[in-house]
Amino acid sequence: MSLQVFLQAQISGTEQFLAAQSDEHQDSLADLMGRCAWLTLACEVLPRALLAELKLSPMLLGSSSAEQFLLVLAEEDVARANGFLTRAADEIGKLSGNTLRLVWASTENLGAWPIARKRLDDALLAKTVAPLAAAGTDITQVFAAYSSTEPETGDSYFETLAHGLPTAKKVGWHSEHPAQLVWDGGQYSWTLKEQSGADDDGILLPRRFAMDENGTHPVTLPELAQRASGAHRWGILRGDVDHFDGQLRRVGSIEEHIHLSVLFKEFFAGELALLCTLPDFWRKVSILYRGGEDFAVIGAWDALVPLARELQRLFEKFVEQNAATFPSLEARSISMAMAIAPDIATPAGAVFQEAGVQLQAAKASEVGGFRLFDRTLEWKRLADAEELKSALMRLVKDFRFSADYVHDLASVYRESFSARAQRRGKAVKIDKPWRTFMRLSTVIPQGRGKELNNVRNAVITNLVGKKTTGLKLRPSGRVGLEWARLAAGDK
């Protein structure tokens, strides 16, 4: 009887790859969409193509998602699998302008799954941090291969891929170009399915796009910005499940590993696709990327905040429902970050990269938070920021206050928040609380009418709290101010 072997592969360098757009691009959104589509599908297609080339059963595919996959092979098939992946890795490097690296490792199915998983992790880590030793190649050849920053196959490939994405029914692969994906063709092809359960042999790919007025093409970045209420701006929202890798390392069997991986992948694919069909989002948000435990969407700035809040609510419910199946489930929170383009002409890849930087900042301060307007909030504090934004908008729209009041209120924060406090995202205690209270009262003067003064007092309370003897400027207040500034139409 043949010895069973686990083979795991992963793609590294994805952040640099998704942000790498040349100045020649006329359509940075199409380029980013094409790159995201390729990255989402690469680790779905490659293991299936490998099994097809080796004439092995598709059931040997354990788990697959963006950036990694796991296969179960017989010992005698490992050498051929290594040859297949070596060719694919070389082509991936060329296609991505040497920003991506495909690495893999294999180990015998001996001992408990946690032990086998650790052997795989150690081997992958060695190849990732010491690629020269792992490759066993001449160092001059490796440096020559990685010294170029320009793609060898031309950047137009990803734009072309994006143009066919909305209407494609199948994704295909050919052995002559093992890194390139094609729509509705190829030596082997697989159906693209919109939801789990339909066509079990297909590949789950949520596709929801904010379409142009004719419904024929995804909107451009200027069109997307024009659909925002208030300031005409667009942005990118990214999210990532906290401690997910740690949970995968703690599962007790390969079956649990596969189950947990599929569970989270299907959650993001299903919920994102559904949310983007709702009235508040269908004309304003497009899905960019769906990973195994992360996601990215692009849209009008005013739709991204409510989308993030709703997805976080659904995630909490999802974890509660599956806690009985996975009692040790650590991935109980999700962190998100939103980056808004400074102007409409900003390349989409640059904003995607900034959203990634902001997401890492959110995780560095405290997991399970939302990073927006350069502040990290606990999810429960987002309601406070929205309440302040709504009150400020009432002052501007219902009581004819100038939008300049929002800028004046923001200046109080700029003067009072220290750099250290900004990084931590904590409330700042005011040294002279009465002076600050008087400044706020002066910026928003009392007016005639009980309703107006009630709204005014609610704004001040949201900014500094109710205890006048120990006033604190709340981070949620600054978020609410920036939110109101954009909602009022400030460019």
Buried (B, 14 or more C-beta within 10 A) or exposed (E): EEEEBBBBBBBBBBBBBBBBBBEEBEBBBBBBBBBBBBBBBBBBBBBBBBBBBBEBEEEBBBBBBBBBBBBBBBEEBBEBBEEBBBEBBBBBBBBBBBBBBBBBBBBEBEEEBBEBBBBBBEBBEBBBEEBEEBBEEEEEEEEEEEEEEEBEBBBBBBBBBBBBBBEBEBBBBBBEBBBBBBBEEBBBBBBBBBEBEEBEEBBBBBBBBBBEEEEEEBBBBEBBBBBBEBBBBBBBBBBBBBBBEEBBEBBEEBEBBBBBBBBBBBBBBBBBBBBBEEEBBBBBBBBBBBBBBBBBBBBBBBBBBBBBBBBBEBBBEBBEEBEEEBEEBBBBBBBBBBBBBEEBEBBBBBBBBBBBBBBBBBBEBBBBBBBBBBBBBBBEBBEBBBBBBBBBBBBBEEBEBEBEBBBBBBEBBEEBBEEEBBEBBBBBEBEEBEEBBEBBEEBBEEBEEEEBEEBBBBBBBBBBBEEEEEBBBBBBBBBBBBBBBBBBEBE
